[in-house]
């Protein structure tokens, strides 16, 4: 009876394992040195514009508005953490276009402009189907209605109890449908 000896000895196995482990550690680091990607644009210069627009979308009334719910910070967080670099570039470019539309309407400083003048420009952007305006509007609405401020406005009950299908609105008080949502 003959015994077959393995062609791989322990030293070769260890050498190969160390090589593979070393490559797994070093190659990702080397890949980042190959070429630096462009730094995505920031929203620092656009935060005033975002704040004014979000306040025009959901202004403060008898309940807190978008600013009270800190919606501009929410939009900045979504931008930084969830947008791709391409989306970030498109969003900043779109905000620049919105700023240009405001300038064309004679509004140089959006934070001191008359609300009706800003509303007229925003309505025109909406009528034209401006994608950045629509995204900004959607982010504002979503950011507001998922905030603690909105849960107070909407009389949110975490555990509502039993289901009553037909209750007079006067008994319920502040409710989702009372606000037109």
N, CA, C and O atoms as a DFTB+ gen file, in Angstrom:
724 C
 N C O
     1  1       0.850      -1.169       0.000
     2  2       0.000       0.000       0.000
     3  2       0.892       1.226       0.000
     4  3       1.853       1.304       0.765
     5  1       0.574       2.181      -0.856
     6  2       1.391       3.386      -0.936
     7  2       0.647       4.556      -0.323
     8  3      -0.576       4.663      -0.408
     9  1       1.419       5.423       0.292
    10  2       0.841       6.644       0.898
    11  2       1.160       7.826      -0.003
    12  3       2.295       8.000      -0.447
    13  1       0.159       8.618      -0.260
    14  2       0.389       9.832      -1.049
    15  2       0.715      10.965      -0.095
    16  3      -0.006      11.192       0.876
    17  1       1.754      11.649      -0.358
    18  2       2.097      12.804       0.473
    19  2       1.515      14.033      -0.175
    20  3       1.478      14.163      -1.398
    21  1       1.074      14.910       0.650
    22  2       0.483      16.142       0.156
    23  2       1.561      16.998      -0.465
    24  3       2.677      17.075       0.049
    25  1       1.230      17.641      -1.572
    26  2       2.217      18.480      -2.239
    27  2       2.373      19.819      -1.527
    28  3       3.331      20.545      -1.792
    29  1       1.455      20.160      -0.633
    30  2       1.552      21.427       0.083
    31  2       2.017      21.146       1.505
    32  3       1.407      20.355       2.225
    33  1       3.066      21.779       1.887
    34  2       3.519      21.621       3.260
    35  2       2.998      22.773       4.110
    36  3       2.416      23.729       3.597
    37  1       3.209      22.669       5.380
    38  2       2.684      23.649       6.318
    39  2       3.248      25.052       6.075
    40  3       2.525      26.041       6.193
    41  1       4.513      25.137       5.743
    42  2       5.138      26.445       5.493
    43  2       4.493      27.143       4.292
    44  3       4.253      28.350       4.335
    45  1       4.222      26.425       3.266
    46  2       3.584      27.018       2.082
    47  2       2.178      27.494       2.414
    48  3       1.746      28.549       1.950
    49  1       1.481      26.724       3.205
    50  2       0.131      27.101       3.608
    51  2       0.149      28.386       4.439
    52  3      -0.651      29.290       4.201
    53  1       1.053      28.467       5.404
    54  2       1.167      29.671       6.235
    55  2       1.571      30.885       5.403
    56  3       1.026      31.975       5.576
    57  1       2.524      30.690       4.504
    58  2       2.980      31.781       3.650
    59  2       1.821      32.303       2.790
    60  3       1.650      33.514       2.654
    61  1       1.048      31.418       2.225
    62  2      -0.101      31.811       1.411
    63  2      -1.173      32.504       2.225
    64  3      -1.765      33.480       1.764
    65  1      -1.434      32.017       3.433
    66  2      -2.442      32.638       4.306
    67  2      -2.047      34.048       4.706
    68  3      -2.875      34.959       4.700
    69  1      -0.765      34.228       5.057
    70  2      -0.280      35.552       5.446
    71  2      -0.355      36.511       4.259
    72  3      -0.699      37.681       4.424
    73  1      -0.040      36.026       3.090
    74  2      -0.101      36.865       1.891
    75  2      -1.535      37.325       1.624
    76  3      -1.768      38.497       1.331
    77  1      -2.484      36.412       1.723
    78  2      -3.892      36.755       1.479
    79  2      -4.383      37.725       2.549
    80  3      -5.061      38.701       2.229
    81  1      -4.049      37.471       3.823
    82  2      -4.482      38.364       4.900
    83  2      -3.864      39.742       4.742
    84  3      -4.539      40.753       4.937
    85  1      -2.598      39.788       4.393
    86  2      -1.933      41.083       4.194
    87  2      -2.545      41.859       3.043
    88  3      -2.729      43.073       3.134
    89  1      -2.861      41.161       1.960
    90  2      -3.479      41.822       0.813
    91  2      -4.857      42.375       1.180
    92  3      -5.246      43.452       0.728
    93  1      -5.589      41.619       2.007
    94  2      -6.924      42.071       2.411
    95  2      -6.849      43.355       3.242
    96  3      -7.771      44.170       3.220
    97  1      -5.763      43.523       3.962
    98  2      -5.602      44.718       4.799
    99  2      -5.058      45.887       3.990
   100  3      -5.530      47.016       4.133
   101  1      -4.073      45.625       3.144
   102  2      -3.367      46.701       2.452
   103  2      -4.088      47.206       1.209
   104  3      -4.091      48.412       0.964
   105  1      -4.690      46.340       0.426
   106  2      -5.276      46.763      -0.854
   107  2      -6.361      47.828      -0.733
   108  3      -6.356      48.769      -1.527
   109  1      -7.300      47.731       0.228
   110  2      -8.279      48.817       0.325
   111  2      -7.633      50.179       0.601
   112  3      -8.099      51.200       0.096
   113  1      -6.575      50.193       1.391
   114  2      -5.882      51.455       1.675
   115  2      -5.217      51.997       0.426
   116  3      -5.248      53.201       0.172
   117  1      -4.616      51.111      -0.355
   118  2      -3.955      51.549      -1.587
   119  2      -4.958      52.047      -2.619
   120  3      -4.660      52.955      -3.395
   121  1      -6.137      51.456      -2.625
   122  2      -7.156      51.864      -3.594
   123  2      -7.569      53.320      -3.382
   124  3      -7.858      54.022      -4.351
   125  1      -7.600      53.779      -2.148
   126  2      -7.987      55.170      -1.889
   127  2      -6.897      56.135      -2.297
   128  3      -7.180      57.309      -2.536
   129  1      -5.648      55.672      -2.386
   130  2      -4.557      56.555      -2.793
   131  2      -4.510      56.756      -4.303
   132  3      -3.886      57.699      -4.789
   133  1      -5.164      55.880      -5.035
   134  2      -5.114      55.923      -6.491
   135  2      -5.618      57.222      -7.068
   136  3      -5.071      57.699      -8.063
   137  1      -6.613      57.797      -6.498
   138  2      -7.149      59.051      -7.004
   139  2      -8.138      59.604      -6.002
   140  3      -9.038      58.895      -5.550
   141  1      -7.979      60.832      -5.664
   142  2      -8.882      61.444      -4.705
   143  2     -10.169      61.833      -5.412
   144  3     -10.145      62.400      -6.504
   145  1     -11.266      61.530      -4.794
   146  2     -12.543      61.936      -5.376
   147  2     -12.802      63.381      -4.984
   148  3     -12.235      63.885      -4.014
   149  1     -13.644      64.025      -5.730
   150  2     -13.941      65.412      -5.417
   151  2     -14.734      65.491      -4.112
   152  3     -15.513      64.595      -3.788
   153  1     -14.526      66.545      -3.395
   154  2     -15.244      66.751      -2.148
   155  2     -16.651      67.219      -2.494
   156  3     -16.814      68.175      -3.252
   157  1     -17.674      66.553      -1.947
   158  2     -19.037      66.972      -2.290
   159  2     -19.311      68.379      -1.767
   160  3     -18.784      68.771      -0.726
   161  1     -20.121      69.124      -2.476
   162  2     -20.433      70.480      -2.026
   163  2     -21.226      70.446      -0.710
   164  3     -21.981      69.512      -0.444
   165  1     -21.033      71.474       0.087
   166  2     -21.757      71.539       1.358
   167  2     -22.958      72.463       1.221
   168  3     -23.105      73.185       0.235
   169  1     -23.802      72.421       2.225
   170  2     -25.008      73.250       2.226
   171  2     -24.836      74.529       3.047
   172  3     -25.790      75.290       3.207
   173  1     -23.639      74.770       3.566
   174  2     -23.438      75.924       4.447
   175  2     -23.971      77.224       3.846
   176  3     -24.656      77.987       4.527
   177  1     -23.662      77.477       2.587
   178  2     -24.079      78.725       1.946
   179  2     -25.572      78.763       1.639
   180  3     -26.133      79.832       1.396
   181  1     -26.215      77.594       1.649
   182  2     -27.628      77.512       1.277
   183  2     -28.569      77.360       2.459
   184  3     -29.782      77.279       2.264
   185  1     -28.044      77.318       3.686
   186  2     -28.910      77.050       4.838
   187  2     -29.947      78.159       5.068
   188  3     -31.063      77.873       5.499
   189  1     -29.598      79.402       4.790
   190  2     -30.579      80.479       4.931
   191  2     -31.718      80.281       3.942
   192  3     -32.889      80.414       4.298
   193  1     -31.370      79.963       2.698
   194  2     -32.377      79.709       1.670
   195  2     -33.265      78.530       2.067
   196  3     -34.488      78.604       1.953
   197  1     -32.654      77.453       2.529
   198  2     -33.418      76.273       2.948
   199  2     -34.334      76.622       4.119
   200  3     -35.482      76.180       4.165
   201  1     -33.829      77.412       5.061
   202  2     -34.638      77.791       6.222
   203  2     -35.842      78.624       5.816
   204  3     -36.957      78.374       6.276
   205  1     -35.624      79.612       4.959
   206  2     -36.726      80.485       4.531
   207  2     -37.760      79.688       3.741
   208  3     -38.963      79.842       3.955
   209  1     -37.296      78.847       2.840
   210  2     -38.245      78.076       2.019
   211  2     -39.019      77.087       2.879
   212  3     -40.231      76.948       2.711
   213  1     -38.348      76.398       3.797
   214  2     -39.074      75.441       4.639
   215  2     -40.077      76.167       5.530
   216  3     -41.138      75.626       5.843
   217  1     -39.742      77.395       5.940
   218  2     -40.682      78.182       6.740
   219  2     -41.871      78.647       5.904
   220  3     -42.974      78.792       6.432
   221  1     -41.666      78.882       4.619
   222  2     -42.777      79.259       3.748
   223  2     -43.663      78.045       3.451
   224  3     -44.865      78.198       3.234
   225  1     -43.089      76.857       3.439
   226  2     -43.873      75.646       3.177
   227  2     -44.745      75.313       4.378
   228  3     -45.937      75.047       4.232
   229  1     -44.146      75.329       5.568
   230  2     -44.890      75.049       6.808
   231  2     -44.565      76.167       7.802
   232  3     -43.662      76.029       8.628
   233  1     -45.306      77.272       7.715
   234  2     -45.039      78.398       8.616
   235  2     -45.565      78.120      10.025
   236  3     -46.407      77.248      10.241
   237  1     -45.047      78.881      10.956
   238  2     -45.538      78.773      12.330
   239  2     -46.914      79.435      12.407
   240  3     -47.105      80.560      11.944
   241  1     -47.857      78.723      12.994
   242  2     -49.199      79.261      13.209
   243  2     -49.488      79.114      14.695
   244  3     -48.666      79.501      15.525
   245  1     -50.641      78.562      15.039
   246  2     -50.908      78.298      16.453
   247  2     -50.090      77.098      16.936
   248  3     -50.028      76.823      18.134
   249  1     -49.469      76.391      15.999
   250  2     -48.527      75.319      16.329
   251  2     -47.186      75.651      15.687
   252  3     -47.106      76.511      14.810
   253  1     -46.145      74.975      16.124
   254  2     -44.823      75.224      15.574
   255  2     -44.754      74.876      14.096
   256  3     -45.455      73.981      13.624
   257  1     -43.913      75.583      13.380
   258  2     -43.734      75.334      11.960
   259  2     -42.470      74.534      11.688
   260  3     -41.940      73.864      12.573
   261  1     -42.000      74.614      10.459
   262  2     -40.822      73.852      10.041
   263  2     -39.572      74.267      10.810
   264  3     -38.728      73.427      11.123
   265  1     -39.451      75.545      11.112
   266  2     -38.270      75.998      11.849
   267  2     -38.296      75.495      13.284
   268  3     -37.257      75.125      13.833
   269  1     -39.465      75.478      13.888
   270  2     -39.587      74.968      15.264
   271  2     -39.268      73.477      15.307
   272  3     -38.769      72.978      16.315
   273  1     -39.550      72.774      14.231
   274  2     -39.271      71.342      14.154
   275  2     -37.842      71.058      13.699
   276  3     -37.450      69.900      13.564
   277  1     -37.068      72.112      13.463
   278  2     -35.665      71.996      13.049
   279  2     -35.518      71.261      11.712
   280  3     -34.591      70.476      11.515
   281  1     -36.441      71.533      10.813
   282  2     -36.444      70.886       9.501
   283  2     -35.193      71.207       8.676
   284  3     -34.687      70.305       8.008
   285  1     -34.664      72.441       8.683
   286  2     -33.446      72.681       7.901
   287  2     -32.276      71.771       8.308
   288  3     -31.514      71.324       7.451
   289  1     -32.137      71.502       9.586
   290  2     -31.082      70.578      10.030
   291  2     -31.366      69.159       9.566
   292  3     -30.445      68.414       9.231
   293  1     -32.638      68.786       9.547
   294  2     -33.031      67.466       9.038
   295  2     -32.649      67.349       7.561
   296  3     -32.098      66.331       7.142
   297  1     -32.937      68.380       6.779
   298  2     -32.613      68.359       5.351
   299  2     -31.100      68.248       5.161
   300  3     -30.634      67.499       4.302
   301  1     -30.332      68.993       5.963
   302  2     -28.869      68.922       5.872
   303  2     -28.367      67.528       6.229
   304  3     -27.432      67.030       5.603
   305  1     -28.973      66.898       7.220
   306  2     -28.555      65.542       7.614
   307  2     -28.869      64.529       6.517
   308  3     -28.053      63.651       6.237
   309  1     -30.035      64.638       5.895
   310  2     -30.385      63.739       4.787
   311  2     -29.407      63.945       3.636
   312  3     -28.943      62.981       3.027
   313  1     -29.102      65.190       3.344
   314  2     -28.166      65.530       2.278
   315  2     -26.794      64.896       2.533
   316  3     -26.217      64.270       1.644
   317  1     -26.285      65.064       3.746
   318  2     -24.934      64.580       4.067
   319  2     -24.856      63.063       4.178
   320  3     -23.864      62.461       3.767
   321  1     -25.896      62.442       4.731
   322  2     -25.800      61.019       5.045
   323  2     -26.437      60.091       4.017
   324  3     -26.116      58.903       3.979
   325  1     -27.332      60.613       3.184
   326  2     -28.083      59.715       2.308
   327  2     -27.992      60.043       0.826
   328  3     -28.291      59.182      -0.002
   329  1     -27.593      61.243       0.466
   330  2     -27.465      61.580      -0.947
   331  2     -26.127      61.063      -1.467
   332  3     -25.123      61.100      -0.756
   333  1     -26.118      60.582      -2.701
   334  2     -24.856      60.237      -3.354
   335  2     -24.160      61.546      -3.728
   336  3     -24.760      62.618      -3.657
   337  1     -22.890      61.451      -4.126
   338  2     -22.175      62.668      -4.529
   339  2     -22.874      63.348      -5.708
   340  3     -22.950      64.575      -5.768
   341  1     -23.375      62.554      -6.631
   342  2     -24.082      63.120      -7.781
   343  2     -25.360      63.842      -7.331
   344  3     -25.651      64.942      -7.799
   345  1     -26.110      63.225      -6.431
   346  2     -27.327      63.849      -5.915
   347  2     -27.000      65.125      -5.148
   348  3     -27.726      66.114      -5.242
   349  1     -25.910      65.101      -4.390
   350  2     -25.499      66.300      -3.657
   351  2     -25.190      67.434      -4.622
   352  3     -25.623      68.568      -4.417
   353  1     -24.440      67.124      -5.675
   354  2     -24.115      68.144      -6.670
   355  2     -25.357      68.696      -7.349
   356  3     -25.481      69.905      -7.548
   357  1     -26.280      67.801      -7.705
   358  2     -27.530      68.228      -8.349
   359  2     -28.356      69.106      -7.408
   360  3     -28.947      70.098      -7.836
   361  1     -28.395      68.735      -6.121
   362  2     -29.187      69.486      -5.147
   363  2     -28.621      70.886      -4.952
   364  3     -29.371      71.861      -4.947
   365  1     -27.305      70.994      -4.792
   366  2     -26.673      72.308      -4.622
   367  2     -26.855      73.152      -5.882
   368  3     -27.108      74.353      -5.792
   369  1     -26.727      72.535      -7.047
   370  2     -26.948      73.254      -8.304
   371  2     -28.396      73.727      -8.403
   372  3     -28.656      74.850      -8.835
   373  1     -29.337      72.875      -8.005
   374  2     -30.754      73.242      -8.018
   375  2     -31.062      74.368      -7.039
   376  3     -31.868      75.249      -7.336
   377  1     -30.417      74.339      -5.865
   378  2     -30.598      75.439      -4.909
   379  2     -30.065      76.744      -5.489
   380  3     -30.634      77.813      -5.264
   381  1     -28.975      76.647      -6.231
   382  2     -28.427      77.831      -6.906
   383  2     -29.415      78.359      -7.946
   384  3     -29.570      79.570      -8.102
   385  1     -30.078      77.454      -8.651
   386  2     -31.101      77.860      -9.632
   387  2     -32.282      78.543      -8.931
   388  3     -32.814      79.532      -9.436
   389  1     -32.690      78.023      -7.778
   390  2     -33.784      78.638      -7.009
   391  2     -33.367      80.024      -6.555
   392  3     -34.146      80.974      -6.633
   393  1     -32.138      80.136      -6.083
   394  2     -31.616      81.443      -5.668
   395  2     -31.596      82.413      -6.848
   396  3     -31.895      83.598      -6.698
   397  1     -31.238      81.894      -8.022
   398  2     -31.241      82.722      -9.229
   399  2     -32.642      83.177      -9.603
   400  3     -32.836      84.318     -10.021
   401  1     -33.619      82.287      -9.456
   402  2     -35.012      82.657      -9.744
   403  2     -35.492      83.742      -8.782
   404  3     -36.229      84.647      -9.174
   405  1     -35.074      83.644      -7.534
   406  2     -35.431      84.683      -6.557
   407  2     -34.770      86.011      -6.927
   408  3     -35.396      87.068      -6.841
   409  1     -33.500      85.950      -7.341
   410  2     -32.793      87.167      -7.761
   411  2     -33.444      87.799      -8.984
   412  3     -33.578      89.020      -9.069
   413  1     -33.848      86.953      -9.933
   414  2     -34.517      87.453     -11.138
   415  2     -35.820      88.172     -10.800
   416  3     -36.255      89.068     -11.523
   417  1     -36.439      87.763      -9.682
   418  2     -37.690      88.396      -9.242
   419  2     -37.422      89.625      -8.375
   420  3     -38.346      90.213      -7.812
   421  1     -36.144      90.008      -8.274
   422  2     -35.793      91.200      -7.500
   423  2     -35.559      90.933      -6.023
   424  3     -35.470      91.875      -5.236
   425  1     -35.457      89.678      -5.634
   426  2     -35.227      89.321      -4.230
   427  2     -33.742      89.029      -4.065
   428  3     -33.251      87.982      -4.487
   429  1     -33.037      89.967      -3.448
   430  2     -31.600      89.787      -3.258
   431  2     -31.285      89.047      -1.966
   432  3     -30.374      88.220      -1.928
   433  1     -32.037      89.343      -0.902
   434  2     -31.818      88.699       0.395
   435  2     -33.107      87.999       0.796
   436  3     -34.063      88.636       1.239
   437  1     -33.120      86.685       0.635
   438  2     -34.347      85.922       0.823
   439  2     -34.848      86.006       2.264
   440  3     -36.052      85.903       2.502
   441  1     -33.951      86.190       3.221
   442  2     -34.378      86.204       4.620
   443  2     -35.081      87.498       5.016
   444  3     -35.742      87.541       6.054
   445  1     -34.952      88.561       4.206
   446  2     -35.647      89.813       4.506
   447  2     -36.732      90.131       3.476
   448  3     -37.348      91.195       3.529
   449  1     -36.959      89.226       2.556
   450  2     -37.937      89.451       1.485
   451  2     -39.357      89.334       2.013
   452  3     -39.604      88.711       3.046
   453  1     -40.273      89.936       1.296
   454  2     -41.688      89.817       1.620
   455  2     -42.135      88.385       1.349
   456  3     -41.841      87.841       0.284
   457  1     -42.835      87.769       2.287
   458  2     -43.283      86.382       2.090
   459  2     -44.092      86.182       0.808
   460  3     -43.952      85.153       0.146
   461  1     -44.925      87.140       0.456
   462  2     -45.742      87.003      -0.764
   463  2     -44.861      86.956      -2.010
   464  3     -45.165      86.230      -2.957
   465  1     -43.763      87.731      -2.014
   466  2     -42.853      87.714      -3.162
   467  2     -42.146      86.357      -3.278
   468  3     -41.994      85.822      -4.377
   469  1     -41.719      85.811      -2.147
   470  2     -41.077      84.495      -2.146
   471  2     -42.078      83.433      -2.589
   472  3     -41.749      82.555      -3.386
   473  1     -43.302      83.518      -2.068
   474  2     -44.342      82.557      -2.437
   475  2     -44.616      82.565      -3.933
   476  3     -44.839      81.512      -4.529
   477  1     -44.599      83.758      -4.551
   478  2     -44.858      83.859      -5.994
   479  2     -43.769      83.120      -6.776
   480  3     -44.067      82.430      -7.751
   481  1     -42.522      83.262      -6.359
   482  2     -41.422      82.568      -7.048
   483  2     -41.538      81.058      -6.833
   484  3     -41.349      80.278      -7.767
   485  1     -41.850      80.650      -5.607
   486  2     -41.982      79.224      -5.324
   487  2     -43.140      78.610      -6.099
   488  3     -43.051      77.469      -6.552
   489  1     -44.230      79.366      -6.255
   490  2     -45.366      78.872      -7.042
   491  2     -44.972      78.694      -8.505
   492  3     -45.371      77.727      -9.154
   493  1     -44.189      79.635      -9.012
   494  2     -43.723      79.536     -10.402
   495  2     -42.819      78.300     -10.574
   496  3     -42.919      77.590     -11.575
   497  1     -41.938      78.052      -9.591
   498  2     -41.083      76.861      -9.635
   499  2     -41.923      75.582      -9.597
   500  3     -41.619      74.605     -10.282
   501  1     -42.972      75.606      -8.793
   502  2     -43.865      74.450      -8.696
   503  2     -44.590      74.223     -10.025
   504  3     -44.697      73.092     -10.500
   505  1     -45.082      75.304     -10.611
   506  2     -45.783      75.205     -11.897
   507  2     -44.863      74.685     -12.996
   508  3     -45.301      73.961     -13.890
   509  1     -43.568      75.063     -12.922
   510  2     -42.593      74.631     -13.925
   511  2     -42.079      73.211     -13.679
   512  3     -41.376      72.651     -14.519
   513  1     -42.430      72.629     -12.528
   514  2     -41.980      71.275     -12.212
   515  2     -40.518      71.197     -11.817
   516  3     -39.858      70.190     -12.072
   517  1     -40.006      72.250     -11.197
   518  2     -38.605      72.280     -10.761
   519  2     -38.343      71.130      -9.776
   520  3     -38.966      71.056      -8.717
   521  1     -37.416      70.238     -10.139
   522  2     -37.167      69.041      -9.338
   523  2     -36.593      69.355      -7.962
   524  3     -36.965      68.715      -6.978
   525  1     -35.699      70.322      -7.880
   526  2     -35.098      70.656      -6.590
   527  2     -36.145      71.245      -5.661
   528  3     -36.162      70.939      -4.469
   529  1     -37.016      72.086      -6.198
   530  2     -38.096      72.643      -5.392
   531  2     -38.992      71.525      -4.867
   532  3     -39.367      71.523      -3.694
   533  1     -39.334      70.573      -5.739
   534  2     -40.199      69.466      -5.328
   535  2     -39.524      68.608      -4.256
   536  3     -40.177      68.184      -3.302
   537  1     -38.235      68.353      -4.404
   538  2     -37.496      67.574      -3.410
   539  2     -37.424      68.328      -2.088
   540  3     -37.609      67.740      -1.023
   541  1     -37.158      69.620      -2.155
   542  2     -37.091      70.436      -0.950
   543  2     -38.442      70.475      -0.242
   544  3     -38.510      70.408       0.985
   545  1     -39.505      70.583      -1.014
   546  2     -40.854      70.565      -0.439
   547  2     -41.146      69.218       0.226
   548  3     -41.668      69.169       1.339
   549  1     -40.807      68.133      -0.462
   550  2     -41.059      66.798       0.086
   551  2     -40.237      66.546       1.352
   552  3     -40.749      65.993       2.325
   553  1     -38.972      66.949       1.340
   554  2     -38.128      66.783       2.529
   555  2     -38.658      67.610       3.694
   556  3     -38.617      67.169       4.842
   557  1     -39.157      68.808       3.400
   558  2     -39.708      69.661       4.450
   559  2     -40.946      69.023       5.066
   560  3     -41.069      68.953       6.289
   561  1     -41.855      68.563       4.232
   562  2     -43.088      67.952       4.729
   563  2     -42.770      66.688       5.520
   564  3     -43.301      66.485       6.612
   565  1     -41.906      65.842       4.972
   566  2     -41.563      64.604       5.662
   567  2     -40.826      64.901       6.969
   568  3     -41.118      64.300       8.003
   569  1     -39.868      65.832       6.916
   570  2     -39.118      66.180       8.125
   571  2     -40.008      66.754       9.207
   572  3     -39.811      66.478      10.390
   573  1     -40.990      67.552       8.807
   574  2     -41.890      68.136       9.796
   575  2     -42.808      67.083      10.397
   576  3     -42.916      66.970      11.618
   577  1     -43.469      66.311       9.538
   578  2     -44.481      65.379      10.030
   579  2     -43.902      64.128      10.695
   580  3     -44.655      63.299      11.206
   581  1     -42.586      63.986      10.693
   582  2     -41.962      62.918      11.476
   583  2     -41.249      63.490      12.696
   584  3     -40.504      62.778      13.369
   585  1     -41.470      64.766      12.985
   586  2     -40.818      65.409      14.126
   587  2     -41.710      65.383      15.363
   588  3     -42.908      65.111      15.288
   589  1     -41.093      65.672      16.492
   590  2     -41.844      65.739      17.741
   591  2     -42.848      66.892      17.713
   592  3     -43.934      66.784      18.282
   593  1     -42.491      67.984      17.061
   594  2     -43.389      69.129      16.943
   595  2     -44.704      68.715      16.283
   596  3     -45.778      69.107      16.738
   597  1     -44.622      67.932      15.222
   598  2     -45.830      67.506      14.511
   599  2     -46.646      66.524      15.331
   600  3     -47.875      66.538      15.268
   601  1     -45.990      65.682      16.092
   602  2     -46.763      64.726      16.899
   603  2     -47.602      65.455      17.928
   604  3     -48.671      64.975      18.308
   605  1     -47.136      66.608      18.385
   606  2     -47.941      67.413      19.307
   607  2     -49.107      68.057      18.558
   608  3     -50.226      68.120      19.067
   609  1     -48.828      68.539      17.330
   610  2     -49.868      69.166      16.527
   611  2     -50.973      68.176      16.172
   612  3     -52.156      68.517      16.165
   613  1     -50.567      66.961      15.880
   614  2     -51.516      65.970      15.397
   615  2     -52.138      65.136      16.511
   616  3     -52.858      64.176      16.236
   617  1     -51.872      65.486      17.745
   618  2     -52.406      64.758      18.900
   619  2     -52.110      63.271      18.778
   620  3     -53.003      62.437      18.931
   621  1     -50.861      62.949      18.504
   622  2     -50.430      61.573      18.318
   623  2     -50.585      60.786      19.613
   624  3     -50.148      61.224      20.677
   625  1     -51.207      59.630      19.509
   626  2     -51.326      58.725      20.640
   627  2     -50.583      57.451      20.284
   628  3     -50.938      56.752      19.335
   629  1     -49.541      57.158      21.063
   630  2     -48.748      55.978      20.744
   631  2     -49.581      54.706      20.885
   632  3     -49.476      53.794      20.065
   633  1     -50.399      54.652      21.917
   634  2     -51.287      53.505      22.113
   635  2     -52.707      54.057      22.152
   636  3     -53.169      54.499      23.204
   637  1     -53.404      54.036      21.013
   638  2     -54.686      54.715      20.947
   639  2     -55.836      54.008      21.648
   640  3     -56.894      54.611      21.828
   641  1     -55.670      52.763      22.047
   642  2     -56.780      52.060      22.696
   643  2     -57.657      51.364      21.678
   644  3     -57.181      50.934      20.627
   645  1     -58.923      51.256      21.986
   646  2     -59.817      50.508      21.106
   647  2     -60.210      51.337      19.887
   648  3     -60.099      52.563      19.892
   649  1     -60.662      50.665      18.867
   650  2     -61.054      51.300      17.621
   651  2     -62.535      51.674      17.668
   652  3     -63.399      50.835      17.922
   653  1     -62.802      52.951      17.419
   654  2     -64.168      53.425      17.255
   655  2     -64.257      54.011      15.857
   656  3     -63.627      55.028      15.567
   657  1     -65.026      53.384      14.999
   658  2     -65.095      53.786      13.599
   659  2     -65.883      55.042      13.342
   660  3     -65.696      55.677      12.304
   661  1     -66.760      55.426      14.250
   662  2     -67.605      56.586      13.997
   663  2     -67.674      57.428      15.267
   664  3     -68.538      57.224      16.119
   665  1     -66.753      58.373      15.374
   666  2     -66.703      59.256      16.534
   667  2     -66.794      60.685      16.025
   668  3     -66.073      61.045      15.095
   669  1     -67.653      61.504      16.603
   670  2     -67.722      62.910      16.175
   671  2     -66.369      63.593      16.361
   672  3     -65.702      63.396      17.376
   673  1     -65.973      64.384      15.389
   674  2     -64.683      65.061      15.415
   675  2     -64.542      65.958      16.642
   676  3     -63.436      66.121      17.159
   677  1     -65.626      66.533      17.107
   678  2     -65.580      67.403      18.282
   679  2     -65.102      66.641      19.521
   680  3     -64.467      67.223      20.400
   681  1     -65.407      65.339      19.593
   682  2     -64.968      64.531      20.729
   683  2     -63.486      64.181      20.637
   684  3     -62.817      64.024      21.658
   685  1     -62.980      64.061      19.420
   686  2     -61.596      63.655      19.219
   687  2     -60.646      64.822      19.455
   688  3     -59.547      64.627      19.973
   689  1     -61.049      66.018      19.086
   690  2     -60.170      67.187      19.214
   691  2     -59.236      67.287      18.023
   692  3     -59.627      67.003      16.891
   693  1     -58.011      67.689      18.280
   694  2     -57.024      67.835      17.213
   695  2     -56.759      66.466      16.585
   696  3     -56.336      65.533      17.267
   697  1     -57.010      66.357      15.288
   698  2     -56.873      65.066      14.628
   699  2     -56.215      65.257      13.275
   700  3     -56.101      66.380      12.785
   701  1     -55.788      64.171      12.679
   702  2     -55.120      64.209      11.383
   703  2     -55.974      64.925      10.332
   704  3     -55.463      65.781       9.610
   705  1     -57.218      64.603      10.240
   706  2     -58.063      65.180       9.201
   707  2     -58.425      66.620       9.471
   708  3     -58.760      67.349       8.537
   709  1     -58.369      67.058      10.718
   710  2     -58.685      68.441      11.036
   711  2     -57.671      69.391      10.418
   712  3     -57.977      70.564      10.205
   713  1     -56.462      68.903      10.126
   714  2     -55.405      69.729       9.540
   715  2     -55.308      69.575       8.035
   716  3     -54.488      70.234       7.396
   717  1     -56.134      68.715       7.462
   718  2     -56.099      68.532       6.025
   719  2     -54.954      67.670       5.537
   720  3     -54.596      67.717       4.361
   721  1     -54.379      66.885       6.429
   722  2     -53.236      66.043       6.051
   723  2     -53.736      64.730       5.513
   724  3     -52.938      63.872       5.136
